[in-house]
Amino acid sequence: MKTSSIVFAFALASSTAALANVKTDTIKVSGWKCEKCPAKTEAKLRQVNGVESASADREKGQVIVKYDDTKTKPADLEKAVADSGFAVAK
């Protein structure tokens, strides 16, 4: 009985992980004026539940975000950019 419970728990955890859908989005950001600005945006994005990575490129004015779209949505990412003190460029 104990073994079957462990197998069931493992199967359940595996099936939940299979449902996760990792997405990669490029977000254009406006307002970065100095070398530290992109790092502030990266840090805020990494705090969002489901974000696996955030990599900013100041020269291109963008950040590439890899995230689990079952845990977060693009609106959450845009809010994090705004919370870092900058705006999402459209």
C-alpha positions in Angstrom: 0.0 0.0 0.0 2.8 2.4 0.9 4.6 1.7 -2.4 1.5 2.3 -4.4 0.9 5.6 -2.7 4.5 6.7 -3.5 4.1 5.6 -7.2 0.7 7.5 -7.4 2.3 10.6 -5.9 5.2 10.4 -8.3 2.9 10.0 -11.3 0.7 12.9 -10.2 3.8 15.2 -9.8 5.1 14.1 -13.2 1.8 14.7 -15.0 1.5 18.2 -13.4 5.0 19.0 -14.6 4.1 17.9 -18.1 1.3 20.5 -18.2 3.7 23.3 -17.7 4.3 25.3 -20.8 7.6 27.3 -20.9 7.4 30.4 -23.1 10.0 32.9 -24.1 8.9 36.5 -24.7 10.8 39.6 -25.8 9.6 42.7 -24.0 10.7 46.1 -25.3 11.4 48.5 -22.5 11.6 52.3 -22.6 13.3 54.6 -20.1 16.6 52.9 -19.4 19.1 55.7 -19.0 22.1 54.2 -17.3 24.0 50.9 -17.0 22.0 49.9 -13.8 18.6 50.3 -15.3 18.3 47.0 -17.1 19.5 45.1 -14.0 16.6 46.6 -12.0 14.1 45.4 -14.6 15.7 41.9 -14.6 15.5 41.7 -10.9 11.8 42.6 -10.8 11.0 40.1 -13.5 12.9 37.3 -11.7 10.7 37.9 -8.6 7.5 37.0 -10.6 6.2 33.5 -9.8 7.0 31.2 -12.8 9.8 33.3 -14.3 12.8 31.1 -15.0 15.1 33.7 -16.4 15.3 37.3 -17.5 18.1 38.7 -19.7 18.2 42.4 -20.5 20.0 44.0 -23.5 20.3 47.8 -22.9 21.5 48.5 -26.5 18.4 46.8 -27.9 16.1 48.2 -25.2 14.6 44.8 -24.5 14.5 41.9 -22.0 14.0 38.3 -22.9 12.0 36.5 -20.4 11.6 32.7 -20.1 8.6 31.7 -17.9 5.9 29.1 -17.1 2.7 30.4 -18.6 0.7 28.2 -16.2 2.0 30.4 -13.3 2.3 33.8 -14.9 0.8 35.8 -17.7 2.3 38.6 -19.9 0.3 41.2 -17.9 2.3 40.1 -14.8 5.5 40.6 -16.7 4.5 44.1 -17.8 3.6 45.0 -14.3 7.0 43.9 -13.1 8.6 46.1 -15.7 6.5 49.0 -14.5 7.3 48.2 -10.9 11.0 48.5 -11.8 10.4 52.1 -12.8 10.2 51.7 -16.6 7.6 51.3 -19.3 6.8 48.6 -21.8 7.3 50.0 -25.2 4.7 49.1 -27.7 
